[in-house]
Amino acid sequence: MSDTIEKVKCLIIGSGPAGYTAAIYASRANMAPVLYQGEQPGGQLTTTNDVENFPGYPDGITGPEMMTQLQKQAERFGTDVRHGWITKVDFSGDIHKVWVNGETEIHASTIIISTGASAKYLGLPSEQKYLKLGGGVSACAVCDGFFYRNQEVVIVGAGDSACEEAHYLSKLCKKVTMLVRRDEFRASKIMANRVKNTENIEILYNTETDEVLGDGQVVTGVRVFNNLTDEKFEIPATGFFVAIGHKPNTDIFKDYLDLDETGYIINAKPGTSKTNVDGVFVSGDAADHVYRQAITAAGTGCMAALDAERYLAAKDADFEVATSTYN
């Protein structure tokens, strides 16, 4: 451990649209924010080739380019953007303590958590190959469905989110093939009935993915197998969507912050970014399990910075009152 403890007014944990937007607002409010980018600088959006639904980009923009621009904008106003990630926290006292890379100790007056959530994938080498290439594998139908208009796609999943994404894709795509691992949906009855009653959605029960097929650049199909008969067959498709859930990156906060059953941070007061710990705020997908969009993440990043600014202003006012009374 380092013998030197750094003290900062505003510490932002995580980058991406939420973290960088929080940094822009915090730096413009003279809060001298320090932002640690985390294990994936720029967040999940860096794995997205084309972003066409973020306001202000009429011709679209790549995810990595957008994150680079957001980082530069935050740095322009004085944000101290650093490599590294937070490995330990202690929110038990009045001082918010964090440790960077298991070594550097930082004491922060306010903390904004923007650690996001990671999409769950099947883990197949072929799936990861085309995910990294940006060649047809996605975990967000709302983000990427537009690129598959009038094409045939495959989606994996059986919960409410999978049904919602399959129904969304059905409005854009010629055909949607839905792979359900068991002989029934995990989704609510109303959501399951919605996809069952959609004409261009074909549901294959007891079916799992064997391999994502492609030409080395883009997806061309999916080889699947029936887990009761072991029969294998191929499905032509240009897109492969995975909707088996997300895991919020919040494990290091579980001893101090209120989390729901899946690990998302619970807002202590609805309509704010406040957590159950005073001076600790949350933005983006670490708390949002409903929308999970870049624009909503950016909005909550703004909220978190404003909430943090007001928190500091109230603390300063209390200090001034206490000092005046003492004198």
C-alpha positions in Angstrom: 0.0 0.0 0.0 1.1 3.6 -0.7 2.0 5.7 2.3 0.6 8.8 0.4 -3.2 9.4 0.5 -4.6 11.5 -2.2 -7.6 13.7 -1.5 -10.0 14.7 -4.2 -13.3 16.6 -4.3 -15.0 14.4 -6.9 -13.9 10.9 -8.0 -15.6 9.3 -11.0 -15.3 5.5 -11.2 -15.7 4.3 -14.8 -15.9 5.9 -18.2 -18.4 5.5 -21.0 -21.2 8.0 -21.7 -22.2 8.2 -18.0 -18.7 8.7 -16.6 -17.6 11.2 -19.2 -20.8 13.2 -19.1 -20.5 13.4 -15.3 -16.9 14.5 -15.7 -17.9 17.3 -18.2 -20.5 18.7 -15.7 -18.3 18.3 -12.7 -15.3 19.9 -14.2 -17.4 22.9 -15.4 -18.6 23.3 -11.8 -15.0 23.5 -10.6 -15.2 20.2 -8.8 -11.8 19.1 -10.2 -13.0 15.6 -11.0 -10.6 12.7 -11.2 -11.9 9.9 -13.5 -10.5 6.3 -13.6 -11.4 4.6 -16.8 -11.6 1.1 -15.5 -10.8 -2.2 -17.2 -12.6 -1.2 -20.4 -11.9 2.5 -21.2 -14.9 4.0 -22.9 -17.2 1.2 -21.7 -19.3 -1.2 -23.8 -19.8 1.4 -26.5 -16.2 0.8 -27.6 -17.4 -2.6 -29.0 -20.0 -1.0 -31.2 -19.0 -0.1 -34.7 -21.7 2.3 -35.7 -23.8 4.5 -33.4 -26.7 6.2 -35.2 -29.2 6.9 -32.4 -27.2 9.4 -30.4 -28.4 13.0 -31.0 -26.0 15.3 -32.7 -24.4 12.8 -35.2 -26.6 13.0 -38.4 -24.1 10.7 -40.3 -23.6 8.4 -37.3 -20.3 7.7 -35.5 -18.3 4.7 -34.3 -18.5 3.9 -30.6 -14.7 4.2 -30.1 -14.7 7.6 -31.8 -17.6 8.9 -29.7 -15.8 7.9 -26.5 -12.6 9.6 -27.7 -14.5 12.8 -28.3 -16.3 12.6 -24.9 -12.9 12.0 -23.2 -11.4 15.0 -25.0 -14.4 17.2 -24.0 -14.1 16.2 -20.4 -10.3 16.9 -20.4 -10.8 20.2 -22.1 -12.6 21.4 -19.0 -10.0 20.0 -16.6 -11.0 16.5 -15.8 -8.0 14.4 -14.7 -8.6 11.2 -16.8 -6.5 8.3 -15.6 -5.8 4.7 -16.5 -6.5 2.1 -13.8 -9.4 0.7 -12.0 -10.8 0.7 -8.4 -10.1 -2.6 -6.7 -11.4 -1.8 -3.2 -13.7 0.7 -1.4 -14.6 1.6 2.1 -17.7 3.7 2.6 -18.2 2.9 6.3 -17.2 6.3 7.6 -17.6 9.9 6.8 -14.6 9.7 4.4 -15.1 7.8 1.2 -12.0 5.6 0.7 -11.0 3.8 -2.5 -7.9 2.0 -3.6 -6.6 2.1 -7.2 -5.0 -1.1 -8.6 -4.8 -2.4 -5.0 -2.2 0.2 -4.2 -3.0 4.0 -4.3 -5.4 5.1 -1.6 -7.8 8.0 -2.4 -10.1 9.9 -0.1 -13.0 11.5 -2.0 -15.5 14.1 -0.8 -18.0 12.7 -3.5 -18.0 9.6 -5.6 -19.8 9.0 -8.9 -20.1 5.4 -9.8 -20.3 4.8 -13.6 -19.0 1.2 -13.8 -21.8 0.1 -16.1 -22.9 -3.5 -16.8 -21.5 -6.2 -19.0 -23.6 -8.1 -21.4 -23.5 -11.9 -20.9 -22.4 -13.9 -23.9 -22.4 -17.6 -24.7 -18.6 -17.7 -24.7 -18.2 -19.5 -28.1 -14.9 -18.6 -29.9 -16.8 -17.9 -33.1 -19.3 -15.6 -31.2 -16.4 -13.6 -29.7 -14.6 -13.5 -33.0 -17.5 -11.8 -34.8 -18.3 -9.6 -31.8 -14.8 -8.2 -31.9 -14.9 -7.7 -35.6 -18.2 -5.9 -35.4 -19.4 -8.4 -38.0 -22.9 -9.3 -36.9 -22.9 -10.3 -33.2 -24.7 -8.0 -30.8 -26.2 -7.9 -27.3 -28.5 -4.9 -28.0 -31.3 -5.1 -30.5 -32.3 -1.5 -29.9 -28.7 -0.4 -30.6 -28.0 -2.5 -33.7 -31.3 -3.8 -35.0 -31.5 -1.0 -37.6 -28.5 -2.4 -39.5 -30.4 -5.6 -40.2 -33.5 -4.2 -41.8 -35.2 -6.8 -44.2 -32.6 -9.4 -43.2 -32.8 -12.7 -41.3 -31.4 -12.8 -37.8 -31.1 -15.2 -34.8 -31.6 -14.3 -31.2 -30.8 -16.4 -28.1 -32.7 -16.0 -24.9 -36.0 -16.9 -23.1 -36.6 -14.1 -20.6 -38.6 -10.9 -20.8 -35.7 -9.0 -22.3 -35.2 -11.6 -25.0 -38.9 -11.5 -25.9 -38.8 -7.7 -26.0 -35.8 -7.6 -28.2 -37.1 -10.3 -30.5 -40.4 -8.4 -30.9 -38.4 -5.2 -31.6 -36.3 -7.0 -34.3 -39.5 -8.5 -35.8 -40.5 -4.9 -36.9 -37.3 -4.4 -38.7 -36.2 -7.8 -40.0 -37.6 -10.2 -42.5 -37.4 -13.1 -40.1 -36.3 -13.6 -36.5 -35.4 -17.1 -35.3 -35.5 -17.4 -31.5 -33.5 -20.1 -29.7 -34.9 -21.2 -26.4 -32.7 -23.6 -24.4 -35.6 -25.3 -22.6 -39.1 -26.4 -23.6 -40.6 -23.2 -22.3 -40.0 -19.5 -21.8 -38.7 -18.0 -18.6 -40.5 -14.8 -19.6 -43.8 -13.7 -18.3 -46.8 -15.1 -20.0 -47.8 -11.8 -21.7 -44.3 -11.4 -23.1 -44.1 -15.0 -24.3 -47.5 -14.7 -26.0 -46.3 -11.6 -27.8 -43.5 -13.3 -29.6 -45.6 -16.5 -30.1 -48.2 -14.4 -31.9 -45.8 -12.5 -34.1 -45.9 -13.9 -37.6 -42.2 -13.5 -38.6 -40.8 -14.9 -35.3 -39.9 -18.6 -35.4 -39.3 -20.2 -32.0 -37.1 -23.2 -31.7 -37.3 -24.9 -28.2 -34.7 -27.1 -26.7 -32.2 -25.6 -29.1 -28.7 -24.2 -28.4 -26.0 -22.6 -30.4 -23.1 -24.8 -31.6 -21.2 -22.2 -33.7 -21.7 -18.8 -35.3 -20.9 -19.1 -38.9 -19.3 -16.5 -41.1 -17.0 -15.6 -44.0 -14.2 -14.3 -41.8 -15.6 -10.8 -41.7 -19.4 -11.0 -41.2 -21.9 -13.5 -39.9 -23.6 -15.7 -42.5 -25.5 -18.2 -40.3 -25.7 -20.1 -37.1 -25.2 -23.8 -36.5 -27.5 -25.0 -33.7 -28.4 -28.4 -32.1 -31.4 -29.8 -30.4 -30.4 -30.7 -26.9 -32.8 -33.6 -26.7 -31.9 -35.3 -30.0 -28.4 -33.9 -30.6 -29.5 -33.1 -34.2 -27.5 -30.3 -35.7 -28.6 -27.9 -38.5 -27.8 -24.5 -39.9 -29.8 -21.3 -40.0 -29.0 -18.7 -42.5 -28.6 -15.3 -40.8 -26.7 -12.0 -41.0 -27.1 -11.1 -37.4 -26.7 -13.0 -34.1 -28.2 -11.4 -31.1 -27.6 -12.6 -27.5 -30.2 -11.7 -24.9 -29.3 -13.8 -21.9 -28.9 -10.9 -19.5 -26.4 -8.4 -18.2 -24.1 -8.4 -15.1 -23.7 -5.0 -13.4 -20.1 -4.2 -12.5 -20.8 -3.5 -8.9 -19.3 -6.3 -6.9 -16.8 -4.1 -5.0 -19.7 -2.0 -3.7 -21.9 -4.8 -2.3 -20.8 -4.4 1.3 -21.8 -0.7 1.4 -24.4 0.0 -1.2 -28.0 -1.3 -1.6 -28.1 -3.6 -4.6 -31.1 -5.5 -6.1 -31.1 -9.3 -6.5 -29.1 -9.1 -9.7 -26.5 -6.5 -8.5 -27.9 -3.2 -9.8 -27.4 -0.3 -7.5 -30.7 0.9 -6.0 -31.4 4.6 -6.1 -32.1 5.7 -2.5 -34.4 8.4 -3.8 -36.2 7.8 -7.1 -35.6 10.6 -9.7 -32.1 11.2 -8.3 -28.7 9.6 -8.6 -28.3 9.2 -4.8 -27.4 5.9 -3.2 -27.9 4.9 0.4 -24.5 6.4 1.3 -24.3 10.2 1.5 -22.0 11.6 -1.0 -22.0 8.5 -3.3 -23.9 8.7 -6.5 -24.6 6.3 -9.4 -25.1 6.9 -13.1 -25.5 4.7 -16.2 -26.0 1.0 -16.5 -24.7 0.3 -13.0 -28.2 1.2 -11.9 -30.3 1.1 -15.1 -31.5 -2.3 -16.0 -34.4 -1.1 -18.2 -33.1 1.3 -20.9 -29.4 0.7 -21.1 -28.8 3.2 -23.9 -25.9 5.6 -24.4 -28.2 8.7 -24.2 -29.9 7.6 -21.0 -26.5 6.8 -19.5 -25.3 10.3 -20.4 -28.4 11.9 -18.9 -27.9 10.1 -15.5 -24.2 11.2 -15.7 -25.4 14.8 -15.8 -27.8 14.1 -12.9 -25.0 12.5 -10.8 -22.7 15.5 -11.3 -25.4 18.0 -10.4 -26.4 15.9 -7.3 -22.7 15.8 -6.2 -22.3 19.5 -6.7 -25.4 20.2 -4.6 -24.1 17.8 -1.9 -20.8 19.7 -1.7 -22.6 23.1 -1.7 -24.7 21.9 1.3 -21.7 20.6 3.2 -19.9 23.9 2.6 -22.9 25.8 3.8 -23.2 23.7 6.9 -19.5 24.3 7.6 -19.9 28.0 7.2 -22.9 28.1 9.6 -21.1 25.9 12.1 -18.0 28.2 12.0 -20.1 31.3 12.3 -21.9 29.9 15.3 -18.7 28.9 17.0 -17.2 32.3 16.5 
